[in-house]
């Protein structure tokens, strides 16, 4: 697992570089990373459920929300699992 993280960070550098640039964020809490991963998992579940429902109903126009939910879940899970503390705090903002 230790050798996999640098490889995944290189693979997802376009997403991570956007959130990791700039100064260190001063308001990081460990619970923020957990919540980010949980919400990312929920969006992934919502994407899969919407995709199955749209295929079952033969409504292929409904695939737009599937793509949007999947992209949001991808960003949240990548930053939550691979991002630095500053990247996680930057998603939450200055609170």
N, C-alpha and C positions, 0 to 999 in steps of 0.2 A: 504494500500500500504506500509505503514511503517513496518508492520510485515512480508510482503512478501519478501522484499529485503534481510534480513538476511538468510531466507530459500533458496532463489535463489543463494546467495553467497556460501552457503554450498554445494548446488547441483553442482555448476560450479567451485568448488575450484581447480580442476586440471588445468583448463585454467587460472584462476585468479592468482594462486600461481606462475605460470611461469613468469608472467609479473609484479607481485607486489614484487618480492624478490629484495633484495639489497637496495641501498640508494634511497633517494628521488630524483626524476628527476627535475632539476632546470628550465627546459624550457617548462613548461606547459602553454597552452593558452586554454581558454574555447572554442574557435572555433574548436580546434582539436577534442574535444569530439563530437561536432555536425557533423563535416565532417566524423568522424569514423562511426557514426550511419547512415549517409546518404549513404556512400559507402557500409556498411554492408547491408542496405536495397536494394541497387542496385544489389549486388551479390546474395541476396536472390531472387529477381525478375528474374535475369539471370538464376539461378538454376531452378526455377519453369518453366520458358519459355523453357529452354532446355529439361527439363523432359517431358513437354507436347509435344514438337516437336519430341522427340525421340520415344515416345509412338505412336504418330500419324503416324510417318513414319515407325514404326515397326523396328527400328534400336536400339536394346537394348545394342549394344556396345557403344552407345553414352551416356550411363548412367554414365560413368566414369567422364566426365566433370560435370555432375549434382552433383555427390557426392563431387567433389573438390570444386565447387562453393558454395555448401551448407556448407561445413566445414569452408571455409574462411568466409562466412557470419555469421556463428555461432560465431566464435572467435571474429570477429569485433563487432558484436552486444552485446555479453556478456561483453567484455572489455569496450565498449563504454557506456553501460548502467549501469553495475554493478561495474566496476573497479574503483580503486582510481585514483587520478590525476597522480600519478607516473606511474601507469600501462598504462594510455593513452599516457603519454609522452614517455614511453619506446617503444611503438609501432612506434611512429614517429621518434625515434632516437634522436641523439644530434644535433638538428638543431637550 
